[in-house]
């Protein structure tokens, strides 16, 4: 008689199916866009433009990387920006 083999990772998926996912933020792309990962089944999501969560596909990973680079450079520019006092002669 053969032993039934349990697929690797099916227990965490079962847990998530019963109790729901337990997402934690893995990357803060911008102030509004984040990447999430389930602690149990390792499902990855990201914030979409309308604020909803969507599956983190390779295309969204690339978009988030570019968005993070733009956001970081903008933050650095704003931090280094010096405001000169207007001179009244």
C-alpha positions as CSV (number, residue, x, y, z in Angstrom):
1,X,0.0,0.0,0.0
2,X,1.4,3.4,-1.0
3,X,1.8,6.2,1.4
4,X,0.0,9.4,0.4
5,X,2.6,12.1,-0.2
6,X,1.8,15.6,1.0
7,X,2.9,18.4,-1.3
8,X,5.5,20.7,0.2
9,X,3.8,23.9,1.3
10,X,0.2,22.6,1.3
11,X,0.0,22.9,5.1
12,X,0.6,26.7,5.1
13,X,-1.8,27.1,2.2
14,X,-4.4,25.1,4.2
15,X,-3.8,27.4,7.2
16,X,-4.3,30.5,5.0
17,X,-7.4,29.0,3.5
18,X,-8.9,28.5,6.9
19,X,-7.7,31.5,8.9
20,X,-6.7,33.9,6.1
21,X,-3.4,35.3,5.2
22,X,-1.1,37.1,7.6
23,X,0.7,39.7,5.5
24,X,3.6,41.8,6.6
25,X,5.3,44.6,4.8
26,X,8.5,43.5,3.1
27,X,9.3,46.6,1.2
28,X,8.2,50.2,1.4
29,X,8.4,51.4,-2.2
30,X,7.0,54.9,-1.6
31,X,4.8,56.4,1.1
32,X,1.7,54.8,-0.5
33,X,3.1,51.8,-2.3
34,X,4.3,48.7,-0.4
35,X,5.1,45.1,-1.0
36,X,3.6,42.4,1.3
37,X,4.3,38.8,1.9
38,X,2.3,36.2,3.8
39,X,4.1,34.8,6.8
40,X,2.7,31.3,6.2
41,X,2.4,30.6,2.5
42,X,4.8,33.3,1.1
43,X,2.2,34.8,-1.2
44,X,3.4,38.2,-2.4
45,X,1.2,41.2,-3.1
46,X,1.7,44.9,-3.9
47,X,-0.4,48.0,-3.8
48,X,-2.0,48.8,-7.2
49,X,-2.6,52.4,-8.4
50,X,-6.2,52.3,-7.1
51,X,-5.0,51.3,-3.6
52,X,-6.1,47.6,-3.9
53,X,-3.7,44.7,-3.4
54,X,-2.7,42.7,-6.4
55,X,-0.4,39.7,-7.0
56,X,3.3,40.7,-7.2
57,X,4.3,39.6,-10.7
58,X,7.7,40.2,-12.3
59,X,6.2,43.2,-14.1
60,X,5.0,44.8,-10.9
61,X,8.4,44.0,-9.2
62,X,10.1,45.9,-12.1
63,X,7.6,48.8,-11.8
64,X,8.1,49.0,-8.0
65,X,11.9,49.0,-8.4
66,X,11.8,51.9,-10.9
67,X,9.2,53.7,-8.7
68,X,11.4,53.3,-5.7
69,X,14.4,54.6,-7.5
70,X,12.5,57.7,-8.7
71,X,11.0,58.3,-5.2
72,X,14.4,57.9,-3.5
73,X,16.1,60.3,-5.9
74,X,13.3,62.8,-5.4
75,X,13.6,62.5,-1.6
76,X,17.3,63.0,-1.8
77,X,16.9,66.1,-4.0
78,X,14.4,67.6,-1.6
79,X,16.6,66.9,1.4
80,X,19.6,68.5,-0.2
81,X,17.7,71.5,-1.5
82,X,18.8,74.7,0.2
83,X,16.4,77.6,0.5
84,X,18.1,80.9,0.2
85,X,16.6,83.8,2.0
86,X,15.3,86.5,-0.3
87,X,17.5,89.5,-0.2
88,X,15.9,92.9,0.1
89,X,18.1,95.7,-1.0
